[in-house]
Amino acid sequence: MASAAAAIFSRVSCDFLVDIRTLYYYSYRTVYETSVLIVGAGPTGLALAIDLARRRISFRLIEAADKPFEGSRGKGIQPRTLEIFEDLGIIDPILAAGGLYPRLRTHLGPFSLRLGSLGSAHEPSENVPYPNLWMVPQSRTEAILRKRLRALGGEVEFGTALAKFEQDGAGVYATVSGGETLRAAYLVGCDGGHSTVRKALGLKLEGEAIDEKPALVADVEIDGLDRRDWHLWPFAKGGAIGVCPLPHTSLFQLIAKAEAIGGSLEDAIHRVTGYRMGRIAWESIYQPSVRMVGRYRVGRVFLAGDAAHVHPPTGGQGLNTGVQDAYNLGWKLAHVVHGGPDSLLDTYESERLPIAAAVLGLSKRLLQTRSIKRGDATNQLALHYRTSSLSSGDPLGSLHPGDRMPDLRLAEGRLFELMRGTRATELLTAEGPRILIRPDGYIAHIGPKHFSEYVGEPTRQLQGTVSKLNRR
Ligand SMILES: Cc1cc2nc3c(=O)[nH]c(=O)nc-3n(C[C@H](O)[C@H](O)[C@H](O)COP(=O)(O)OP(=O)(O)OC[C@H]3O[C@@H](n4cnc5c(N)ncnc54)[C@H](O)[C@@H]3O)c2cc1C
């Protein structure tokens, strides 16, 4: 009896001690437990946060800047990203905020010549609902992503920079500005080209500067300049100057070699275009580079977007590749947080790293050849994971395991509408085989096998015919 009482007492006192220690700890430091710490609230971090929020995975999204980004920088949204934006629930505001790319107009002294456009103006088809490059200033895209995140209950923590972190087998301890320490199961560095996360991991951005001379990008008003065209002055003193009208604004995005501008932007614009400049809404200097890391994952820490690969503006690939990194990683993180095998997270690097390498090669070729031909090469619809360990089965017509699943009209409605949300889909085809479509819209398997569930969630069952499929 005495020993039982002693045992109870020692348990009570032990629990009491633990409580005292916890109270002490919490009173001096704020410790948050969260599944995923996302560092950086650019397009990549925001897309990842939305995907995790709709999967009910806890996260914190910290952003070093005190306020939202205000520039037009990554203005070209590719058809594949538009499909992802449909799934994430923001396609309507993105379409409303943007427009097709205007034609290029080259100015040579007193003459001007209209060339083609960097974009296309195709009609949507059954398989490709968004066939054209869509221009939306990056700050608008980010604002739309933030609004969607808020609707899902998430928030960006502005003015909160990651200072340092350490990881062990169970998680990551991160210290943010202000000294707060955070404990997270995983950390994703979406913190851009100068990534703190990448540097802390000791990973290098390997590659080259395409041009040693810095370039200027600025959002400016130019009084009286025709807003129907993207104007180019290829032989301006010091280097070419281009000004592109930004949809639903009074602004043009100006891109020029910094030395072509010289002292005052206002004087340079007047000298080259003959028009007077109004307001400068935003400006920034950048170095056109082609660089990427050799690893996307180190233990519990991942890199995504510009933190992992830096693109020149040609071809409009950087923002798009970052959003698609996030879309590839979100469902995998969610499954592993829910107890799925950690090896699933290795497929993030094995699937996305070769894509970044291919896309960077393309951007570099486009810059060096000065080609204005775009379309299938840049629209990111043909990017695939055919060699991934997650792709299996046999081709069916033009479809291969690992390909992006095209949209289809089914008896119940549009496939992309029916696929919206977090689950995988199994399409039972009139031709016989079943097509298992991953949560991110890529084909996991083609064959007779039935999948009632995929990554821990029941699959959505649909029926349809794929014989007249045209992948692009
Ligand atoms: C002139 C120009 C034109 C371009 N045009 C296109 C285009 O048409 N299409 C396209 O796809 N791409 C384009 N891009 C590229 C595109 O802008 C980038 O690829 C895109 O911004 C990358 O998004 P991100 O979220 O990965 O990184 P970022 O947008 O750089 O966001 C990173 C965020 O992390 C934050 N951060 C940094 N350090 C920390 C820290 N320690 N703690 C917390 N937060 C931190 C930063 O403040 C920032 O908000 C263009 C780029 C340039 C320069």
The ligand as an ORCA input file, in Angstrom:
! r2SCAN-3c Opt
* xyz 0 1
  C      12.234     40.990    -65.488
  C      11.673     39.675    -65.088
  C      10.614     39.139    -65.804
  C      10.109     37.881    -65.476
  N       9.083     37.370    -66.196
  C       8.590     36.143    -65.896
  C       7.486     35.602    -66.615
  O       6.958     36.206    -67.553
  N       7.012     34.376    -66.246
  C       7.587     33.668    -65.228
  O       7.161     32.521    -64.972
  N       8.598     34.174    -64.489
  C       9.112     35.391    -64.800
  N      10.110     35.920    -64.041
  C      10.615     35.156    -62.880
  C       9.703     35.277    -61.648
  O       9.563     36.632    -61.273
  C      10.308     34.464    -60.506
  O      10.655     33.192    -61.000
  C       9.326     34.310    -59.343
  O       9.171     35.520    -58.643
  C       9.828     33.234    -58.359
  O       8.896     33.106    -57.330
  P       9.349     32.551    -55.894
  O       8.128     32.575    -55.055
  O      10.071     31.268    -56.076
  O      10.428     33.600    -55.381
  P      10.240     35.157    -55.061
  O       9.167     35.749    -55.905
  O      11.605     35.747    -55.152
  O       9.727     35.176    -53.565
  C      10.592     34.849    -52.506
  C      10.077     35.514    -51.243
  O      10.856     35.066    -50.126
  C      11.065     36.165    -49.266
  N      12.255     35.883    -48.431
  C      13.554     35.946    -48.798
  N      14.344     35.604    -47.761
  C      13.526     35.314    -46.725
  C      13.745     34.906    -45.370
  N      14.976     34.707    -44.880
  N      12.668     34.700    -44.568
  C      11.407     34.897    -45.051
  N      11.154     35.294    -46.308
  C      12.190     35.491    -47.153
  C      11.235     37.348    -50.204
  O      10.979     38.581    -49.535
  C      10.200     37.035    -51.285
  O       8.950     37.618    -51.005
  C      10.657     37.163    -64.373
  C      11.708     37.709    -63.638
  C      12.220     38.947    -63.994
  C      13.349     39.521    -63.196
*
